[in-house]
């Protein structure tokens, strides 16, 4: 079975977890966090795109992302 290509690199996510205080991190824990980050990023992007389209724009602006984060 082939592994799915991830949007987030494993090493920086693991480093972020360690920086947050987790000294020992299992590989599957990092994988699970990456999956959740991808889902969250996808949801936020879709929400921000809705705000941009509502404003009759094609480009997602910082303000669209701010609103998406606020209303998630």
TAGI-V897136 format. One record per backbone hydrogen bond with DSSP energy under -1.0 kcal/mol. NH is the residue of the N-H (numbers start at 1). CO is the residue of the C=O. If there is no record, write none. Layout:
((NH/CO) (NH/CO))
This chain:
((13/9) (14/10) (15/11) (16/12) (17/13) (18/14) (19/15) (20/16) (21/18) (22/17) (23/21) (30/26) (31/27) (32/28) (33/29) (34/30) (35/31) (36/32) (37/33) (38/34) (39/35) (40/36) (41/37) (42/38) (43/39) (44/40) (45/41) (46/42) (47/43) (48/44) (49/45) (50/46) (51/47) (52/48) (53/49) (54/50) (55/51) (56/53) (57/52) (65/61) (66/62) (67/63) (68/64) (69/65) (70/66) (71/67))
